[in-house]
């Protein structure tokens, strides 16, 4: 059976659920099975987290061999389409196509624009822009996940076209209620007589990433990268460095067109609320006070709309003492970015480095296994910093921020 026929058979179960369920129940299950599937919206992206009953054999994901993982959108109506993950040219990639009620593509499958794929253990994460998935935000979208796994096991030998296929849910569909997308960063003003000025700043978390960005952008015409890292500093440690004041000085001095910020690993100390009351970490009052300071920094870096801001979130740490702080820092960053709106984008590192908010020493990024963290379980390793720099450059390119 061809890969096209296999895919068509897989989606044949999308036909009336009542008819498909008995066939699936009578057929031996594939040796790789889905145990859970969740979806959420992050900004203007949709993210699907798929868990399996064993570590995902990434090297065996081959569409041509009948081993593939897909998400089907609007499976019960004529506008159904699918995004499928498989291994190609040594790396994980995703394709996208509209399909008919029999599961056959009605257009040539193409690379899923802006897709980010991470595989770690039994978890596969697929994230892509809603627009690339042809999902209109502020509406409900139905979806299913399925795995097709033909590996020579018992189900492969059966003539049943539904053999070696598992749908989740087995009938019907999951639903995701989407909301309006945040405003996209305003287009950079062009031409820039001075070229592009990029500021990479933060605490020790930005180190290594700043150097990687400088190397990647060195060949671009008239691009200048400045690093301004302050080890041991934090927004809740004004005695070490007053970050809102520093942001104003950086913006007025260097006048960056793009500012990349990675900051917060040293935070967790008390703050003063707007009313002057002490706010202890990490309750609602603390998050609000932290977000107010981040917002002030973002507005300084925006330079009245002349600059873009890219703020990285903190991936989950190994030390328990940090574990309760980092999610609250990230929540404050997201809140501040929403308030500022245009020109600010949050680059969420959590789905890539610590899917599900669980610490991982190694990750799989674009088909490669990477030792992503330093021995302290907090900082990114050289290889991990390179991954983060790749995400930043990808976003800069997608936003048209690079010369």
MILO-165028 format. One record per residue (C-alpha): residue number from 0; chain; x, z, y; residue in one letter. Coordinates in steps of 0.02 Angstrom, whole numbers, m for minus. Each point is the difference from the previous one (the first is absolute). Layout:
% MILO-165028
   seq   mol        u        w        v   type
   NUM     A        X        Z        Y      a
...
END
This chain:
% MILO-165028
   seq   mol        u        w        v   type
     0     A        0        0        0      x
     1     A       69      m46      172      x
     2     A       26      126      138      x
     3     A     m145      m80       94      x
     4     A     m113       18     m151      x
     5     A       56      179      m27      x
     6     A      m42       43      180      x
     7     A     m168      m85      m16      x
     8     A      m37      100     m157      x
     9     A       50      159       88      x
    10     A     m124      m26      140      x
    11     A     m137      m58     m116      x
    12     A      m42      184      m15      x
    13     A      m59      m11      180      x
    14     A     m152      m90      m65      x
    15     A     m153      110      m25      x
    16     A       69      171      m39      x
    17     A     m131       36     m131      x
    18     A       55     m151     m100      x
    19     A      185       31       20      x
    20     A        3      184      m45      x
    21     A      m39      m19     m188      x
    22     A      138     m129      m23      x
    23     A      126      111       87      x
    24     A      m55      150     m101      x
    25     A       21      m92     m166      x
    26     A      170      m74       40      x
    27     A      163       95      m27      x
    28     A       69       63      163      x
    29     A      163      m67       73      x
    30     A      153      108      m28      x
    31     A       11       29      189      x
    32     A     m156       74       78      x
    33     A      m58       52      172      x
    34     A      m46      184       15      x
    35     A      m44        7      185      x
    36     A      m17     m114      151      x
    37     A      m22       49      181      x
    38     A       m5      m95      165      x
    39     A       21       52      179      x
    40     A       22      m77      171      x
    41     A      161       28       97      x
    42     A      m11      m74      173      x
    43     A      m46     m182      m25      x
    44     A       66        0     m179      x
    45     A      m88       38     m164      x
    46     A       95       94     m134      x
    47     A      m41        6     m185      x
    48     A       79      132     m113      x
    49     A      m14      m39     m185      x
    50     A       51      125     m135      x
    51     A       34      m42     m181      x
    52     A        8       98     m162      x
    53     A      188      m23       m9      x
    54     A      142      m56      114      x
    55     A      m31     m178       57      x
    56     A      121     m120      m87      x
    57     A       46      m93      159      x
    58     A      121     m118      m88      x
    59     A     m142      m59     m115      x
    60     A     m122      m47      138      x
    61     A       m8     m188      m27      x
    62     A     m157      m99       43      x
    63     A       50     m144     m111      x
    64     A        7      119     m149      x
    65     A     m170       76       35      x
    66     A       64      163       74      x
    67     A      m66       29      175      x
    68     A      m84      130      111      x
    69     A     m133      m52      125      x
    70     A     m122       65      129      x
    71     A     m162      m98       15      x
    72     A      m91        9      166      x
    73     A     m189      m28       13      x
    74     A       m7      m30     m189      x
    75     A     m189      m15      m10      x
    76     A      m30     m132      134      x
    77     A       50     m180       31      x
    78     A      141       45      121      x
    79     A       99       89     m137      x
    80     A      189      m10        9      x
    81     A      147       84      m82      x
    82     A      174       63       40      x
    83     A      115        6     m150      x
    84     A      170       81      m25      x
    85     A      131      m69     m117      x
    86     A      187      m21      m10      x
    87     A       76     m159       69      x
    88     A      181      m45       29      x
    89     A       52      176      m46      x
    90     A     m115       89      124      x
    91     A     m181       57        9      x
    92     A     m111     m114      102      x
    93     A     m185      m21       34      x
    94     A     m107     m156        4      x
    95     A     m173      m26       71      x
    96     A     m140     m124      m38      x
    97     A     m187      m21        6      x
    98     A      m81       m6     m172      x
    99     A     m163      m60      m72      x
   100     A     m119      103     m107      x
   101     A      101      m45     m155      x
   102     A      161       66       76      x
   103     A       77     m171       31      x
   104     A       92      m24      165      x
   105     A      m91     m118      118      x
   106     A      155      m23      107      x
   107     A      186       m2      m40      x
   108     A       64      179      m13      x
   109     A      121       39      139      x
   110     A      114      143       50      x
   111     A     m100      146       70      x
   112     A       55       12      181      x
   113     A       72      167       52      x
   114     A      m15       77     m174      x
   115     A      101      153      m41      x
   116     A       17       52     m181      x
   117     A       73      160      m70      x
   118     A       11       49     m184      x
   119     A       54      173      m52      x
   120     A      m32       69     m173      x
   121     A     m184      m19      m41      x
   122     A      m51      m44      178      x
   123     A      m13     m174       77      x
   124     A      m39      m13      186      x
   125     A      m55     m162       83      x
   126     A      m21       m1      188      x
   127     A      m44     m151      105      x
   128     A      m84      m41      167      x
   129     A     m189       m5      m12      x
   130     A        2     m170       83      x
   131     A      114      m70     m135      x
   132     A     m123       67     m131      x
   133     A     m142      m81       98      x
   134     A      m83      167       27      x
   135     A      m95       25      163      x
   136     A       27      176       60      x
   137     A     m146      113       49      x
   138     A      m89      m58     m158      x
   139     A      m13       63     m178      x
   140     A      102      m93     m129      x
   141     A      m30        7     m188      x
   142     A      150      m12     m114      x
   143     A       61       15     m179      x
   144     A      170       16      m81      x
   145     A       50      m81     m162      x
   146     A      150      m10     m113      x
   147     A       31     m139     m124      x
   148     A      136       44     m124      x
   149     A       38     m119     m143      x
   150     A      155       63      m87      x
   151     A      m26      m47     m182      x
   152     A     m104      153      m40      x
   153     A     m161       m2     m101      x
   154     A     m110      m60      142      x
   155     A      108     m155       25      x
   156     A      m48      m64     m173      x
   157     A     m187        0       31      x
   158     A      m97     m156       55      x
   159     A     m102      108      118      x
   160     A       40      m63      177      x
   161     A      m22      178       64      x
   162     A      136       69     m114      x
   163     A      149       83       83      x
   164     A      m96       21      163      x
   165     A      m59      160       81      x
   166     A     m109       11      155      x
   167     A      m16      154      110      x
   168     A     m140       41       21      x
   169     A      m61      m77     m161      x
   170     A     m158      m57       88      x
   171     A      m53       m7      180      x
   172     A      130       27      135      x
   173     A       86      129      108      x
   174     A      m42       m1      185      x
   175     A      107       28      154      x
   176     A      m76       24      172      x
   177     A      121      m73      127      x
   178     A       12       44      184      x
   179     A       54      m97      152      x
   180     A      185      m41        9      x
   181     A      113       81      130      x
   182     A       55     m113      141      x
   183     A      151     m107      m40      x
   184     A      157       21      103      x
   185     A       m7     m102      159      x
   186     A      102     m161       m6      x
   187     A      174       24       67      x
   188     A       33      m81      167      x
   189     A      105     m154      m16      x
   190     A      122      m66       42      x
   191     A      113      153       17      x
   192     A      147      m42      111      x
   193     A       98      141      m81      x
   194     A      m47      m41     m180      x
   195     A      m78      131     m113      x
   196     A       47      182       22      x
   197     A      m41      110     m151      x
   198     A       18      189        5      x
   199     A       13       93     m167      x
   200     A      m22      185       31      x
   201     A      m49      165      m82      x
   202     A       83      140      m95      x
   203     A      116      m24     m150      x
   204     A     m138      m99      m89      x
   205     A       35     m153      110      x
   206     A      184       m2      m50      x
   207     A       45     m140     m122      x
   208     A     m160      m91       50      x
   209     A       71      m28      175      x
   210     A      159      m77      m70      x
   211     A      m97     m108     m122      x
   212     A     m111      m65      141      x
   213     A      154      m40      104      x
   214     A       76     m100     m143      x
   215     A     m160      m94      m38      x
   216     A      m31      m47      181      x
   217     A      181      m36       48      x
   218     A      m19     m186      m31      x
   219     A     m155      m16      109      x
   220     A       27      m72      173      x
   221     A       24      127      139      x
   222     A      m58      150     m103      x
   223     A       70      171       42      x
   224     A      m29      152     m112      x
   225     A       37      174       67      x
   226     A        1      155     m109      x
   227     A      m41      170       73      x
   228     A      m10      127     m142      x
   229     A       m3      188       31      x
   230     A       39       97     m158      x
   231     A      m92      165      m20      x
   232     A     m123      m37      138      x
   233     A     m189        1       m9      x
   234     A     m155       m9      106      x
   235     A      m30      184      m38      x
   236     A      181       44       46      x
   237     A        9      m29      189      x
   238     A      146      121        9      x
   239     A      103     m130      m94      x
   240     A      m73     m153       87      x
   241     A     m155      m26      106      x
   242     A      m62     m160      m83      x
   243     A     m136      m48      126      x
   244     A      129       13      139      x
   245     A      128      m95     m104      x
   246     A     m125     m140      m30      x
   247     A      m25      m21      187      x
   248     A      187       m8       27      x
   249     A       27     m126     m140      x
   250     A     m137     m113       65      x
   251     A       57        2      181      x
   252     A      183      m19      m47      x
   253     A       10     m126     m143      x
   254     A     m169      m82       36      x
   255     A      m34      m46     m182      x
   256     A     m116     m142      m47      x
   257     A      m23       81     m171      x
   258     A       21      183      m47      x
   259     A       11       56     m182      x
   260     A      m24      188      m26      x
   261     A       31      105     m157      x
   262     A      m17      184       42      x
   263     A      m74      162      m64      x
   264     A      104       60     m148      x
   265     A       55      156       95      x
   266     A     m171       46       66      x
   267     A     m120      139      m49      x
   268     A       32      126      140      x
   269     A     m138       69      111      x
   270     A      m64      m99      147      x
   271     A     m101       39      155      x
   272     A     m173      m76       11      x
   273     A      m67      m81      158      x
   274     A      m74      169       48      x
   275     A      168       85      m23      x
   276     A      m46       90     m161      x
   277     A      123        9     m143      x
   278     A      m40     m120     m142      x
   279     A       84       38     m166      x
   280     A       41     m138     m123      x
   281     A      m93      m85      m75      x
   282     A     m181       25       49      x
   283     A     m115     m108      104      x
   284     A       60       72      165      x
   285     A      181      m35      m48      x
   286     A      m38     m179      m50      x
   287     A      m92      m26      165      x
   288     A      146       71      100      x
   289     A      126     m105      m97      x
   290     A     m106     m157       22      x
   291     A       m7       30      188      x
   292     A      190        0       10      x
   293     A       15     m154     m111      x
   294     A     m128      m89      109      x
   295     A      102       39      156      x
   296     A      154      m73      m83      x
   297     A      m92     m156      m56      x
   298     A      m64      m30      176      x
   299     A      176       18       69      x
   300     A       68     m124     m126      x
   301     A     m142     m122       40      x
   302     A       71      m17      177      x
   303     A     m167      m45       76      x
   304     A      m36     m132     m133      x
   305     A      170      m84        4      x
   306     A       60       68     m167      x
   307     A      m57       22     m179      x
   308     A       15      162      m98      x
   309     A       22       14     m190      x
   310     A       m8      178      m66      x
   311     A       45       37     m182      x
   312     A      m91      133     m100      x
   313     A       92      129     m108      x
   314     A       m5      m34     m187      x
   315     A      m36      152     m108      x
   316     A      153      113      m24      x
   317     A       61       90     m155      x
   318     A       23      174       79      x
   319     A     m163       98       m1      x
   320     A       43       74      170      x
   321     A      m19     m173       78      x
   322     A     m146      m59     m106      x
   323     A     m137       82      102      x
   324     A       75      m54      167      x
   325     A       31     m185      m22      x
   326     A     m184      m51      m29      x
   327     A      m50       93      157      x
   328     A      136      m85      101      x
   329     A      m63     m167      m66      x
   330     A     m179       44       44      x
   331     A       55       38      179      x
   332     A       93     m166       11      x
   333     A     m153      m96      m57      x
   334     A     m111       93      124      x
   335     A      118      m33      145      x
   336     A       16     m185      m43      x
   337     A     m189      m18       m4      x
   338     A      m12       78      173      x
   339     A      132     m114       76      x
   340     A      m68     m155      m86      x
   341     A       76     m167       51      x
   342     A      186      m20      m26      x
   343     A       24      142     m125      x
   344     A        9      m25     m187      x
   345     A       27      132     m134      x
   346     A      107      m59     m146      x
   347     A      m59      108     m144      x
   348     A      144       32     m121      x
   349     A     m102      113     m114      x
   350     A      m79     m136     m110      x
   351     A      170      m82      m26      x
   352     A      111      152      m28      x
   353     A     m122      133      m61      x
   354     A     m162      m80      m61      x
   355     A     m139      127      m11      x
   356     A      103      120      104      x
   357     A      109       45     m149      x
   358     A      190        9       18      x
   359     A       98     m133      m92      x
   360     A      188      m14      m10      x
   361     A       m7     m182      m54      x
   362     A     m122     m135       50      x
   363     A      m33     m181      m46      x
   364     A        4     m112      152      x
   365     A      m29     m186      m17      x
   366     A       44        6     m183      x
   367     A      159      103       19      x
   368     A       25      181      m52      x
   369     A       79       99      142      x
   370     A       70      175       12      x
   371     A      m88       31      165      x
   372     A       40      179       51      x
   373     A      153      103       37      x
   374     A       37      155     m107      x
   375     A      m90      113      127      x
   376     A     m166      m83      m46      x
   377     A      m41      m29      183      x
   378     A      109     m139       73      x
   379     A        0     m180      m57      x
   380     A      152      m63      m94      x
   381     A       96     m154       57      x
   382     A     m110     m107     m113      x
   383     A     m157       91       57      x
   384     A       45      m26      182      x
   385     A       21     m185      m36      x
   386     A     m178       m3      m69      x
   387     A      m65       86      157      x
   388     A       95     m123      111      x
   389     A      m76     m144      m98      x
   390     A     m175       67       35      x
   391     A       41       15      185      x
   392     A       70     m176       12      x
   393     A     m149      m69      m98      x
   394     A     m118       80      124      x
   395     A      100      m58      151      x
   396     A       m4     m177      m68      x
   397     A     m187        8      m38      x
   398     A      m34       61      177      x
   399     A      107     m137       77      x
   400     A      116      130       76      x
   401     A      163      m84      m50      x
   402     A       81     m137      104      x
END
